[in-house]
């Protein structure tokens, strides 16, 4: 049996984390994907954010 639920890892300090606003970077990311620059597209969408655990 595998049990997984967000309450198993709370509190983890992520309740106040808000998602980033990425809409200003969508055109740049799309253009980079179409040009084959997937790493650049990923960086454009991340825009300085790092992976964060959320609930």
Predicted model as a PDB file, atoms N, CA, C, CB and O in Angstrom, pLDDT in the B-factor column:
MODEL        1                                                                  
ATOM      1  N   UNK A   1       0.847  -1.157   0.000  1.00 70.00           N  
ATOM      2  CA  UNK A   1       0.000   0.000   0.000  1.00 70.00           C  
ATOM      3  C   UNK A   1       0.904   1.235   0.000  1.00 70.00           C  
ATOM      4  CB  UNK A   1      -0.970  -0.011   1.219  1.00 70.00           C  
ATOM      5  O   UNK A   1       1.896   1.293   0.727  1.00 70.00           O  
ATOM      6  N   UNK A   2       0.548   2.208  -0.817  1.00 72.00           N  
ATOM      7  CA  UNK A   2       1.267   3.483  -0.848  1.00 72.00           C  
ATOM      8  C   UNK A   2       0.316   4.556  -0.342  1.00 72.00           C  
ATOM      9  CB  UNK A   2       1.794   3.821  -2.295  1.00 72.00           C  
ATOM     10  O   UNK A   2      -0.786   4.724  -0.864  1.00 72.00           O  
ATOM     11  N   UNK A   3       0.755   5.276   0.678  1.00 68.00           N  
ATOM     12  CA  UNK A   3      -0.039   6.382   1.215  1.00 68.00           C  
ATOM     13  C   UNK A   3       0.719   7.678   0.989  1.00 68.00           C  
ATOM     14  CB  UNK A   3      -0.349   6.178   2.730  1.00 68.00           C  
ATOM     15  O   UNK A   3       1.896   7.792   1.331  1.00 68.00           O  
ATOM     16  N   UNK A   4       0.036   8.643   0.414  1.00 69.00           N  
ATOM     17  CA  UNK A   4       0.658   9.932   0.177  1.00 69.00           C  
ATOM     18  C   UNK A   4      -0.409  11.002   0.369  1.00 69.00           C  
ATOM     19  CB  UNK A   4       1.296  10.009  -1.251  1.00 69.00           C  
ATOM     20  O   UNK A   4      -1.472  10.948  -0.250  1.00 69.00           O  
ATOM     21  N   UNK A   5      -0.129  11.946   1.205  1.00 68.00           N  
ATOM     22  CA  UNK A   5      -1.072  13.025   1.449  1.00 68.00           C  
ATOM     23  C   UNK A   5      -0.290  14.250   1.875  1.00 68.00           C  
ATOM     24  CB  UNK A   5      -2.124  12.630   2.523  1.00 68.00           C  
ATOM     25  O   UNK A   5       0.706  14.129   2.589  1.00 68.00           O  
ATOM     26  N   UNK A   6      -0.721  15.425   1.452  1.00 63.00           N  
ATOM     27  CA  UNK A   6       0.026  16.645   1.762  1.00 63.00           C  
ATOM     28  C   UNK A   6       0.147  16.902   3.256  1.00 63.00           C  
ATOM     29  CB  UNK A   6      -0.630  17.828   1.104  1.00 63.00           C  
ATOM     30  O   UNK A   6       1.087  17.572   3.681  1.00 63.00           O  
ATOM     31  N   UNK A   7      -0.754  16.402   4.047  1.00 64.00           N  
ATOM     32  CA  UNK A   7      -0.672  16.644   5.484  1.00 64.00           C  
ATOM     33  C   UNK A   7       0.469  15.879   6.150  1.00 64.00           C  
ATOM     34  CB  UNK A   7      -1.976  16.271   6.139  1.00 64.00           C  
ATOM     35  O   UNK A   7       0.850  16.199   7.276  1.00 64.00           O  
ATOM     36  N   UNK A   8       1.015  14.879   5.472  1.00 67.00           N  
ATOM     37  CA  UNK A   8       2.147  14.149   6.029  1.00 67.00           C  
ATOM     38  C   UNK A   8       3.401  15.006   6.096  1.00 67.00           C  
ATOM     39  CB  UNK A   8       2.418  12.907   5.211  1.00 67.00           C  
ATOM     40  O   UNK A   8       4.283  14.741   6.913  1.00 67.00           O  
ATOM     41  N   UNK A   9       3.497  16.014   5.263  1.00 67.00           N  
ATOM     42  CA  UNK A   9       4.707  16.841   5.219  1.00 67.00           C  
ATOM     43  C   UNK A   9       4.486  18.249   5.764  1.00 67.00           C  
ATOM     44  CB  UNK A   9       5.215  16.929   3.800  1.00 67.00           C  
ATOM     45  O   UNK A   9       5.385  19.087   5.699  1.00 67.00           O  
ATOM     46  N   UNK A  10       3.310  18.510   6.296  1.00 66.00           N  
ATOM     47  CA  UNK A  10       3.041  19.836   6.857  1.00 66.00           C  
ATOM     48  C   UNK A  10       3.363  19.842   8.336  1.00 66.00           C  
ATOM     49  CB  UNK A  10       1.572  20.249   6.626  1.00 66.00           C  
ATOM     50  O   UNK A  10       3.219  18.786   8.953  1.00 66.00           O  
ATOM     51  N   UNK A  11       3.772  20.892   8.946  1.00 68.00           N  
ATOM     52  CA  UNK A  11       4.024  22.186   8.305  1.00 68.00           C  
ATOM     53  C   UNK A  11       5.396  22.195   7.641  1.00 68.00           C  
ATOM     54  CB  UNK A  11       3.922  23.330   9.333  1.00 68.00           C  
ATOM     55  O   UNK A  11       6.377  21.707   8.203  1.00 68.00           O  
ATOM     56  N   UNK A  12       5.447  22.756   6.445  1.00 68.00           N  
ATOM     57  CA  UNK A  12       6.709  22.811   5.729  1.00 68.00           C  
ATOM     58  C   UNK A  12       7.078  24.240   5.329  1.00 68.00           C  
ATOM     59  CB  UNK A  12       6.642  21.930   4.498  1.00 68.00           C  
ATOM     60  O   UNK A  12       8.010  24.445   4.553  1.00 68.00           O  
ATOM     61  N   UNK A  13       6.353  25.227   5.855  1.00 70.00           N  
ATOM     62  CA  UNK A  13       6.691  26.620   5.590  1.00 70.00           C  
ATOM     63  C   UNK A  13       6.245  27.140   4.242  1.00 70.00           C  
ATOM     64  CB  UNK A  13       8.139  26.794   5.704  1.00 70.00           C  
ATOM     65  O   UNK A  13       6.712  28.192   3.805  1.00 70.00           O  
ATOM     66  N   UNK A  14       5.356  26.433   3.573  1.00 69.00           N  
ATOM     67  CA  UNK A  14       4.974  26.856   2.230  1.00 69.00           C  
ATOM     68  C   UNK A  14       3.579  27.463   2.137  1.00 69.00           C  
ATOM     69  CB  UNK A  14       5.060  25.698   1.309  1.00 69.00           C  
ATOM     70  O   UNK A  14       3.123  27.780   1.038  1.00 69.00           O  
ATOM     71  N   UNK A  15       2.908  27.627   3.243  1.00 72.00           N  
ATOM     72  CA  UNK A  15       1.539  28.145   3.168  1.00 72.00           C  
ATOM     73  C   UNK A  15       1.453  29.551   2.593  1.00 72.00           C  
ATOM     74  CB  UNK A  15       0.920  28.134   4.532  1.00 72.00           C  
ATOM     75  O   UNK A  15       0.435  29.915   2.005  1.00 72.00           O  
ATOM     76  N   UNK A  16       2.497  30.339   2.752  1.00 76.00           N  
ATOM     77  CA  UNK A  16       2.452  31.716   2.246  1.00 76.00           C  
ATOM     78  C   UNK A  16       3.064  31.868   0.858  1.00 76.00           C  
ATOM     79  CB  UNK A  16       3.164  32.633   3.203  1.00 76.00           C  
ATOM     80  O   UNK A  16       3.087  32.975   0.320  1.00 76.00           O  
ATOM     81  N   UNK A  17       3.562  30.782   0.265  1.00 74.00           N  
ATOM     82  CA  UNK A  17       4.181  30.862  -1.059  1.00 74.00           C  
ATOM     83  C   UNK A  17       3.098  31.032  -2.106  1.00 74.00           C  
ATOM     84  CB  UNK A  17       5.037  29.601  -1.357  1.00 74.00           C  
ATOM     85  O   UNK A  17       2.149  30.250  -2.174  1.00 74.00           O  
ATOM     86  N   UNK A  18       3.253  32.063  -2.920  1.00 78.00           N  
ATOM     87  CA  UNK A  18       2.306  32.327  -4.001  1.00 78.00           C  
ATOM     88  C   UNK A  18       2.949  31.938  -5.329  1.00 78.00           C  
ATOM     89  CB  UNK A  18       1.870  33.824  -4.013  1.00 78.00           C  
ATOM     90  O   UNK A  18       4.166  32.044  -5.478  1.00 78.00           O  
ATOM     91  N   UNK A  19       2.144  31.486  -6.301  1.00 77.00           N  
ATOM     92  CA  UNK A  19       2.724  31.120  -7.587  1.00 77.00           C  
ATOM     93  C   UNK A  19       3.264  32.364  -8.296  1.00 77.00           C  
ATOM     94  CB  UNK A  19       1.678  30.405  -8.470  1.00 77.00           C  
ATOM     95  O   UNK A  19       2.747  33.465  -8.112  1.00 77.00           O  
ATOM     96  N   UNK A  20       4.298  32.179  -9.099  1.00 79.00           N  
ATOM     97  CA  UNK A  20       4.864  33.328  -9.807  1.00 79.00           C  
ATOM     98  C   UNK A  20       3.931  33.788 -10.917  1.00 79.00           C  
ATOM     99  CB  UNK A  20       6.243  32.981 -10.385  1.00 79.00           C  
ATOM    100  O   UNK A  20       3.150  32.999 -11.449  1.00 79.00           O  
ATOM    101  N   UNK A  21       4.016  35.047 -11.257  1.00 85.00           N  
ATOM    102  CA  UNK A  21       3.273  35.584 -12.399  1.00 85.00           C  
ATOM    103  C   UNK A  21       4.159  35.383 -13.621  1.00 85.00           C  
ATOM    104  CB  UNK A  21       2.887  37.117 -12.197  1.00 85.00           C  
ATOM    105  O   UNK A  21       5.185  36.049 -13.763  1.00 85.00           O  
ATOM    106  N   UNK A  22       3.770  34.472 -14.500  1.00 88.00           N  
ATOM    107  CA  UNK A  22       4.618  34.153 -15.640  1.00 88.00           C  
ATOM    108  C   UNK A  22       4.080  34.685 -16.963  1.00 88.00           C  
ATOM    109  CB  UNK A  22       4.791  32.674 -15.734  1.00 88.00           C  
ATOM    110  O   UNK A  22       4.750  34.563 -17.989  1.00 88.00           O  
ATOM    111  N   UNK A  23       2.896  35.267 -16.961  1.00 91.00           N  
ATOM    112  CA  UNK A  23       2.300  35.721 -18.220  1.00 91.00           C  
ATOM    113  C   UNK A  23       3.194  36.678 -19.016  1.00 91.00           C  
ATOM    114  CB  UNK A  23       0.987  36.393 -17.936  1.00 91.00           C  
ATOM    115  O   UNK A  23       3.179  36.614 -20.245  1.00 91.00           O  
ATOM    116  N   UNK A  24       3.975  37.569 -18.375  1.00 93.00           N  
ATOM    117  CA  UNK A  24       4.834  38.440 -19.182  1.00 93.00           C  
ATOM    118  C   UNK A  24       5.946  37.693 -19.919  1.00 93.00           C  
ATOM    119  CB  UNK A  24       5.447  39.492 -18.302  1.00 93.00           C  
ATOM    120  O   UNK A  24       6.548  38.246 -20.840  1.00 93.00           O  
ATOM    121  N   UNK A  25       6.227  36.456 -19.536  1.00 92.00           N  
ATOM    122  CA  UNK A  25       7.351  35.712 -20.108  1.00 92.00           C  
ATOM    123  C   UNK A  25       6.916  34.625 -21.080  1.00 92.00           C  
ATOM    124  CB  UNK A  25       8.165  35.096 -19.007  1.00 92.00           C  
ATOM    125  O   UNK A  25       7.762  33.934 -21.647  1.00 92.00           O  
ATOM    126  N   UNK A  26       5.606  34.460 -21.283  1.00 93.00           N  
ATOM    127  CA  UNK A  26       5.116  33.382 -22.134  1.00 93.00           C  
ATOM    128  C   UNK A  26       5.556  33.531 -23.581  1.00 93.00           C  
ATOM    129  CB  UNK A  26       3.617  33.319 -22.067  1.00 93.00           C  
ATOM    130  O   UNK A  26       5.952  32.544 -24.201  1.00 93.00           O  
ATOM    131  N   UNK A  27       5.498  34.731 -24.137  1.00 96.00           N  
ATOM    132  CA  UNK A  27       5.899  34.937 -25.531  1.00 96.00           C  
ATOM    133  C   UNK A  27       7.371  34.601 -25.719  1.00 96.00           C  
ATOM    134  CB  UNK A  27       5.626  36.387 -25.967  1.00 96.00           C  
ATOM    135  O   UNK A  27       7.742  33.923 -26.677  1.00 96.00           O  
ATOM    136  N   UNK A  28       8.207  35.075 -24.803  1.00 94.00           N  
ATOM    137  CA  UNK A  28       9.637  34.777 -24.892  1.00 94.00           C  
ATOM    138  C   UNK A  28       9.876  33.273 -24.808  1.00 94.00           C  
ATOM    139  CB  UNK A  28      10.412  35.503 -23.777  1.00 94.00           C  
ATOM    140  O   UNK A  28      10.651  32.722 -25.588  1.00 94.00           O  
ATOM    141  N   UNK A  29       9.217  32.615 -23.871  1.00 93.00           N  
ATOM    142  CA  UNK A  29       9.386  31.166 -23.709  1.00 93.00           C  
ATOM    143  C   UNK A  29       8.910  30.433 -24.963  1.00 93.00           C  
ATOM    144  CB  UNK A  29       8.611  30.661 -22.465  1.00 93.00           C  
ATOM    145  O   UNK A  29       9.578  29.509 -25.428  1.00 93.00           O  
ATOM    146  N   UNK A  30       7.776  30.830 -25.507  1.00 95.00           N  
ATOM    147  CA  UNK A  30       7.257  30.182 -26.716  1.00 95.00           C  
ATOM    148  C   UNK A  30       8.234  30.350 -27.872  1.00 95.00           C  
ATOM    149  CB  UNK A  30       5.878  30.761 -27.096  1.00 95.00           C  
ATOM    150  O   UNK A  30       8.525  29.392 -28.588  1.00 95.00           O  
ATOM    151  N   UNK A  31       8.741  31.564 -28.055  1.00 97.00           N  
ATOM    152  CA  UNK A  31       9.701  31.822 -29.138  1.00 97.00           C  
ATOM    153  C   UNK A  31      10.958  30.973 -28.971  1.00 97.00           C  
ATOM    154  CB  UNK A  31      10.078  33.314 -29.180  1.00 97.00           C  
ATOM    155  O   UNK A  31      11.505  30.468 -29.951  1.00 97.00           O  
ATOM    156  N   UNK A  32      11.410  30.818 -27.738  1.00 96.00           N  
ATOM    157  CA  UNK A  32      12.606  30.025 -27.499  1.00 96.00           C  
ATOM    158  C   UNK A  32      12.362  28.538 -27.748  1.00 96.00           C  
ATOM    159  CB  UNK A  32      13.096  30.238 -26.079  1.00 96.00           C  
ATOM    160  O   UNK A  32      13.238  27.845 -28.265  1.00 96.00           O  
ATOM    161  N   UNK A  33      11.179  28.044 -27.383  1.00 96.00           N  
ATOM    162  CA  UNK A  33      10.845  26.645 -27.665  1.00 96.00           C  
ATOM    163  C   UNK A  33      10.808  26.415 -29.166  1.00 96.00           C  
ATOM    164  CB  UNK A  33       9.489  26.260 -27.029  1.00 96.00           C  
ATOM    165  O   UNK A  33      11.347  25.423 -29.654  1.00 96.00           O  
ATOM    166  N   UNK A  34      10.181  27.317 -29.898  1.00 97.00           N  
ATOM    167  CA  UNK A  34      10.100  27.160 -31.352  1.00 97.00           C  
ATOM    168  C   UNK A  34      11.473  27.223 -32.013  1.00 97.00           C  
ATOM    169  CB  UNK A  34       9.197  28.232 -31.944  1.00 97.00           C  
ATOM    170  O   UNK A  34      11.677  26.653 -33.085  1.00 97.00           O  
ATOM    171  N   UNK A  35      12.410  27.914 -31.376  1.00 97.00           N  
ATOM    172  CA  UNK A  35      13.774  27.994 -31.889  1.00 97.00           C  
ATOM    173  C   UNK A  35      14.626  26.813 -31.420  1.00 97.00           C  
ATOM    174  CB  UNK A  35      14.419  29.305 -31.456  1.00 97.00           C  
ATOM    175  O   UNK A  35      15.795  26.704 -31.792  1.00 97.00           O  
ATOM    176  N   UNK A  36      14.041  25.924 -30.599  1.00 97.00           N  
ATOM    177  CA  UNK A  36      14.767  24.762 -30.109  1.00 97.00           C  
ATOM    178  C   UNK A  36      15.581  25.018 -28.849  1.00 97.00           C  
ATOM    179  CB  UNK A  36      15.666  24.264 -31.172  1.00 97.00           C  
ATOM    180  O   UNK A  36      16.361  24.161 -28.432  1.00 97.00           O  
ATOM    181  N   UNK A  37      15.412  26.183 -28.240  1.00 96.00           N  
ATOM    182  CA  UNK A  37      16.156  26.534 -27.029  1.00 96.00           C  
ATOM    183  C   UNK A  37      15.294  26.225 -25.801  1.00 96.00           C  
ATOM    184  CB  UNK A  37      16.574  28.041 -27.049  1.00 96.00           C  
ATOM    185  O   UNK A  37      14.730  27.128 -25.184  1.00 96.00           O  
ATOM    186  N   UNK A  38      15.202  24.941 -25.459  1.00 95.00           N  
ATOM    187  CA  UNK A  38      14.322  24.515 -24.366  1.00 95.00           C  
ATOM    188  C   UNK A  38      14.834  24.971 -23.004  1.00 95.00           C  
ATOM    189  CB  UNK A  38      14.174  23.001 -24.374  1.00 95.00           C  
ATOM    190  O   UNK A  38      14.050  25.320 -22.122  1.00 95.00           O  
ATOM    191  N   UNK A  39      16.130  24.966 -22.843  1.00 93.00           N  
ATOM    192  CA  UNK A  39      16.714  25.432 -21.585  1.00 93.00           C  
ATOM    193  C   UNK A  39      16.425  26.919 -21.372  1.00 93.00           C  
ATOM    194  CB  UNK A  39      18.235  25.177 -21.569  1.00 93.00           C  
ATOM    195  O   UNK A  39      16.102  27.341 -20.262  1.00 93.00           O  
ATOM    196  N   UNK A  40      16.541  27.697 -22.428  1.00 92.00           N  
ATOM    197  CA  UNK A  40      16.237  29.129 -22.337  1.00 92.00           C  
ATOM    198  C   UNK A  40      14.776  29.377 -22.028  1.00 92.00           C  
ATOM    199  CB  UNK A  40      16.610  29.833 -23.627  1.00 92.00           C  
ATOM    200  O   UNK A  40      14.440  30.289 -21.273  1.00 92.00           O  
ATOM    201  N   UNK A  41      13.907  28.563 -22.611  1.00 92.00           N  
ATOM    202  CA  UNK A  41      12.472  28.697 -22.343  1.00 92.00           C  
ATOM    203  C   UNK A  41      12.173  28.383 -20.886  1.00 92.00           C  
ATOM    204  CB  UNK A  41      11.657  27.772 -23.264  1.00 92.00           C  
ATOM    205  O   UNK A  41      11.386  29.077 -20.241  1.00 92.00           O  
ATOM    206  N   UNK A  42      12.801  27.338 -20.374  1.00 90.00           N  
ATOM    207  CA  UNK A  42      12.605  26.973 -18.976  1.00 90.00           C  
ATOM    208  C   UNK A  42      13.094  28.085 -18.055  1.00 90.00           C  
ATOM    209  CB  UNK A  42      13.330  25.661 -18.656  1.00 90.00           C  
ATOM    210  O   UNK A  42      12.432  28.420 -17.073  1.00 90.00           O  
ATOM    211  N   UNK A  43      14.233  28.647 -18.368  1.00 89.00           N  
ATOM    212  CA  UNK A  43      14.774  29.749 -17.560  1.00 89.00           C  
ATOM    213  C   UNK A  43      13.878  30.974 -17.618  1.00 89.00           C  
ATOM    214  CB  UNK A  43      16.179  30.115 -18.031  1.00 89.00           C  
ATOM    215  O   UNK A  43      13.687  31.657 -16.612  1.00 89.00           O  
ATOM    216  N   UNK A  44      13.327  31.254 -18.799  1.00 89.00           N  
ATOM    217  CA  UNK A  44      12.440  32.411 -18.941  1.00 89.00           C  
ATOM    218  C   UNK A  44      11.206  32.260 -18.066  1.00 89.00           C  
ATOM    219  CB  UNK A  44      12.025  32.595 -20.404  1.00 89.00           C  
ATOM    220  O   UNK A  44      10.774  33.221 -17.429  1.00 89.00           O  
ATOM    221  N   UNK A  45      10.641  31.069 -18.031  1.00 87.00           N  
ATOM    222  CA  UNK A  45       9.443  30.846 -17.215  1.00 87.00           C  
ATOM    223  C   UNK A  45       9.771  30.803 -15.732  1.00 87.00           C  
ATOM    224  CB  UNK A  45       8.758  29.551 -17.624  1.00 87.00           C  
ATOM    225  O   UNK A  45       8.975  31.258 -14.911  1.00 87.00           O  
ATOM    226  N   UNK A  46      10.933  30.264 -15.375  1.00 86.00           N  
ATOM    227  CA  UNK A  46      11.319  30.218 -13.962  1.00 86.00           C  
ATOM    228  C   UNK A  46      11.600  31.622 -13.451  1.00 86.00           C  
ATOM    229  CB  UNK A  46      12.557  29.316 -13.759  1.00 86.00           C  
ATOM    230  O   UNK A  46      11.290  31.931 -12.300  1.00 86.00           O  
ATOM    231  N   UNK A  47      12.172  32.465 -14.273  1.00 80.00           N  
ATOM    232  CA  UNK A  47      12.453  33.877 -13.976  1.00 80.00           C  
ATOM    233  C   UNK A  47      12.996  34.077 -12.561  1.00 80.00           C  
ATOM    234  CB  UNK A  47      11.189  34.709 -14.157  1.00 80.00           C  
ATOM    235  O   UNK A  47      12.501  34.901 -11.793  1.00 80.00           O  
ATOM    236  N   UNK A  48      14.033  33.293 -12.242  1.00 80.00           N  
ATOM    237  CA  UNK A  48      14.674  33.440 -10.942  1.00 80.00           C  
ATOM    238  C   UNK A  48      14.099  32.604  -9.823  1.00 80.00           C  
ATOM    239  CB  UNK A  48      14.620  34.830 -10.546  1.00 80.00           C  
ATOM    240  O   UNK A  48      14.673  32.555  -8.735  1.00 80.00           O  
ATOM    241  N   UNK A  49      12.971  31.939 -10.061  1.00 80.00           N  
ATOM    242  CA  UNK A  49      12.382  31.084  -9.030  1.00 80.00           C  
ATOM    243  C   UNK A  49      13.121  29.769  -8.989  1.00 80.00           C  
ATOM    244  CB  UNK A  49      10.880  30.851  -9.287  1.00 80.00           C  
ATOM    245  O   UNK A  49      13.629  29.298 -10.006  1.00 80.00           O  
ATOM    246  N   UNK A  50      13.180  29.182  -7.825  1.00 75.00           N  
ATOM    247  CA  UNK A  50      13.709  27.837  -7.676  1.00 75.00           C  
ATOM    248  C   UNK A  50      12.562  26.918  -7.244  1.00 75.00           C  
ATOM    249  CB  UNK A  50      14.888  27.802  -6.641  1.00 75.00           C  
ATOM    250  O   UNK A  50      11.508  27.374  -6.799  1.00 75.00           O  
ATOM    251  N   UNK A  51      12.798  25.627  -7.389  1.00 67.00           N  
ATOM    252  CA  UNK A  51      11.782  24.654  -6.998  1.00 67.00           C  
ATOM    253  C   UNK A  51      11.469  24.810  -5.512  1.00 67.00           C  
ATOM    254  CB  UNK A  51      12.252  23.210  -7.310  1.00 67.00           C  
ATOM    255  O   UNK A  51      12.377  24.882  -4.685  1.00 67.00           O  
ATOM    256  N   UNK A  52      10.196  24.860  -5.184  1.00 65.00           N  
ATOM    257  CA  UNK A  52       9.777  24.971  -3.784  1.00 65.00           C  
ATOM    258  C   UNK A  52       8.683  23.949  -3.514  1.00 65.00           C  
ATOM    259  CB  UNK A  52       9.280  26.415  -3.455  1.00 65.00           C  
ATOM    260  O   UNK A  52       7.786  23.741  -4.331  1.00 65.00           O  
ATOM    261  N   UNK A  53       8.776  23.326  -2.367  1.00 60.00           N  
ATOM    262  CA  UNK A  53       7.724  22.390  -1.970  1.00 60.00           C  
ATOM    263  C   UNK A  53       6.497  23.192  -1.569  1.00 60.00           C  
ATOM    264  CB  UNK A  53       8.194  21.463  -0.802  1.00 60.00           C  
ATOM    265  O   UNK A  53       6.603  24.178  -0.839  1.00 60.00           O  
ATOM    266  N   UNK A  54       5.360  22.777  -2.035  1.00 56.00           N  
ATOM    267  CA  UNK A  54       4.111  23.435  -1.661  1.00 56.00           C  
ATOM    268  C   UNK A  54       3.150  22.384  -1.137  1.00 56.00           C  
ATOM    269  CB  UNK A  54       3.490  24.207  -2.866  1.00 56.00           C  
ATOM    270  O   UNK A  54       3.412  21.184  -1.228  1.00 56.00           O  
ATOM    271  N   UNK A  55       2.036  22.844  -0.589  1.00 49.00           N  
ATOM    272  CA  UNK A  55       1.071  21.886  -0.067  1.00 49.00           C  
ATOM    273  C   UNK A  55      -0.090  21.763  -1.012  1.00 49.00           C  
ATOM    274  CB  UNK A  55       0.585  22.294   1.319  1.00 49.00           C  
ATOM    275  O   UNK A  55      -1.019  20.999  -0.752  1.00 49.00           O  
TER     276      UNK A  55                                                      
ENDMDL                                                                          
END                                                                             
